[in-house]
């Protein structure tokens, strides 16, 4: 069976990458499945265990990380976040394509461990638009928004380490561009050598 493709999506907070992921996952486009991250933080109102995140204790998370069960992991705000390795590899082995929505540091760790992963970076059309989107969410104060903008600058400095960059100016256009990237990746020569080898026989 042909191996699935691991797609990794990152981008600064406020770029709309969560919305882009939701659109990509509709109707299982490109045989795509979202990997659910694991976290040690408490579940919040409106979240669902196994859907929003897989929730666990800090002790259990550390145990999984130390035993090599995480494809990547990090600590944010005193809580652990990571990508379970087993479920990702099982889907890839079944020929399914897997999407990770993770930060830059996590994405680069995945690329180091999984060289065939395809990294896609989502950017806003401008810093001004990014600030406008963060303000319109109404979730953070001015200082927190400034911190988000500062973090975005770090992430943008690493965008050239990704395979593709997509601008989320218009949602529909951005989603179609990424769908095209995913489709094209499935036709890369290195992923289809069994067909050429079969014709040689």
C-alpha positions in Angstrom: 0.0 0.0 0.0 1.2 3.5 -0.9 2.4 5.4 2.2 0.4 8.5 3.2 1.8 12.0 3.4 2.4 13.9 6.6 1.4 17.6 6.1 2.4 20.1 8.8 0.7 23.5 9.0 2.0 26.5 11.0 1.6 30.2 11.1 1.3 33.1 13.6 -1.7 33.3 15.9 -4.5 35.2 14.0 -3.6 34.0 10.5 -6.7 31.8 10.4 -4.9 28.5 10.2 -7.5 26.8 12.3 -10.2 27.9 9.9 -8.1 26.8 6.9 -7.6 23.3 8.5 -11.4 23.0 9.1 -12.1 23.7 5.5 -9.4 21.3 4.3 -10.9 18.5 6.4 -14.4 18.9 5.0 -15.4 15.8 3.1 -12.0 14.3 3.8 -10.4 16.2 0.9 -7.2 14.5 -0.4 -7.9 11.6 2.0 -6.8 14.0 4.8 -7.1 13.4 8.6 -6.2 15.8 11.4 -3.9 14.5 14.1 -5.3 15.4 17.6 -2.6 16.8 19.9 -2.1 15.7 23.5 -2.0 18.2 26.3 -1.6 18.3 30.1 -3.7 21.4 30.5 -7.2 21.3 32.0 -10.1 20.9 29.6 -12.0 24.2 29.0 -15.7 24.8 28.6 -16.9 23.8 25.1 -13.9 21.5 24.5 -14.2 17.8 23.9 -11.7 15.2 25.0 -10.4 13.3 21.9 -11.7 16.1 19.6 -10.2 19.3 20.7 -7.2 17.6 22.4 -6.4 14.4 24.1 -6.1 15.4 27.7 -3.8 13.7 30.2 -1.9 14.5 33.4 1.6 16.1 33.4 3.0 12.9 34.9 1.5 10.7 32.1 2.6 13.2 29.4 6.2 13.2 30.7 6.2 9.4 30.8 5.0 9.3 27.1 7.6 11.9 26.0 10.5 10.1 27.8 9.5 6.8 26.3 9.6 8.2 22.7 5.8 8.2 22.2 5.7 11.8 21.0 6.7 12.9 17.5 7.3 16.4 18.9 6.4 18.1 22.1 6.9 21.4 24.0 5.9 23.3 27.1 3.7 26.5 26.9 2.4 28.4 29.8 3.4 25.6 32.2 1.5 22.9 30.2 2.7 20.2 27.9 1.6 19.9 24.3 2.6 17.2 21.8 1.9 15.0 18.8 1.4 11.3 19.6 3.6 9.3 17.2 1.7 6.0 17.1 -1.6 7.3 15.7 0.2 9.4 13.1 2.3 6.5 11.8 -0.6 4.1 11.8 -2.6 6.4 9.5 0.4 7.0 7.2 0.9 3.2 7.0 -2.8 2.8 6.0 -2.1 5.2 3.1 -4.0 8.1 4.7 -2.7 11.6 4.7 -2.2 13.3 8.1 -2.4 17.0 8.9 -0.7 18.5 12.0 -1.5 22.1 13.0 1.5 23.0 15.3 3.9 25.8 15.9 7.2 26.5 14.1 9.4 24.8 16.7 7.3 21.7 16.7 7.1 21.6 12.9 10.9 21.8 12.6 11.3 18.9 15.1 8.9 16.9 12.9 10.8 17.7 9.8 14.0 16.6 11.5 12.5 13.3 12.6 10.4 12.7 9.5 12.2 14.1 6.4 9.4 13.4 4.0 7.0 15.6 5.9 5.6 18.6 3.9 5.6 21.9 5.7 3.1 24.6 4.9 3.4 28.1 6.4 0.3 30.4 6.5 0.9 34.1 6.6 -1.4 37.1 6.9 -1.4 39.7 4.0 0.2 42.3 6.3 1.2 42.9 10.0 -1.6 45.5 10.1 -4.2 42.9 9.1 -2.8 40.4 11.6 -3.2 43.0 14.4 -6.7 43.8 13.2 -7.7 40.1 13.3 -6.2 39.6 16.8 -8.1 42.7 18.0 -11.4 41.5 16.4 -11.2 38.2 18.3 -11.6 40.2 21.6 -9.7 37.5 23.5 -6.5 39.5 24.5 -5.6 42.9 25.8 -3.2 45.3 24.1 -0.1 43.9 25.8 -1.1 40.4 24.9 -1.7 41.4 21.3 1.7 43.0 21.2 3.3 39.8 22.4 1.4 37.9 19.7 2.9 40.3 17.1 6.4 39.8 18.5 6.0 36.0 18.4 4.8 36.3 14.8 8.0 38.1 13.9 10.0 35.1 15.2 7.8 32.7 13.3 8.1 34.7 10.1 11.8 34.6 10.4 11.6 30.8 10.1 9.1 30.7 7.2 11.9 30.0 4.7 12.5 26.6 6.3 9.1 25.5 5.1 8.3 23.8 1.8 5.4 26.2 0.9 4.1 29.6 2.0 0.4 30.4 1.5 -1.1 33.9 2.1 -4.5 33.9 3.9 -5.9 37.0 2.4 -9.0 35.4 1.0 -10.0 32.1 2.8 -11.4 30.3 -0.2 -8.4 31.2 -2.3 -6.0 30.1 0.4 -7.7 26.8 0.9 -7.8 26.0 -2.8 -4.0 26.8 -3.0 -3.3 24.4 -0.2 -5.5 21.7 -1.7 -3.5 22.1 -4.9 -0.3 21.7 -3.0 -1.5 18.5 -1.3 -2.7 17.1 -4.6 0.6 17.9 -6.3 2.6 16.3 -3.5 0.8 13.0 -4.1 2.2 12.9 -7.7 5.8 13.6 -6.8 8.1 11.2 -8.5 9.8 9.9 -5.3 6.3 8.9 -4.0 5.4 6.9 -7.1 8.5 4.9 -8.0 6.5 1.6 -7.8 4.7 2.6 -10.9 7.8 3.2 -13.0 9.5 0.1 -11.6 6.4 -2.0 -12.5 6.6 -0.8 -16.1 10.2 -1.8 -16.4 9.4 -5.5 -15.7 
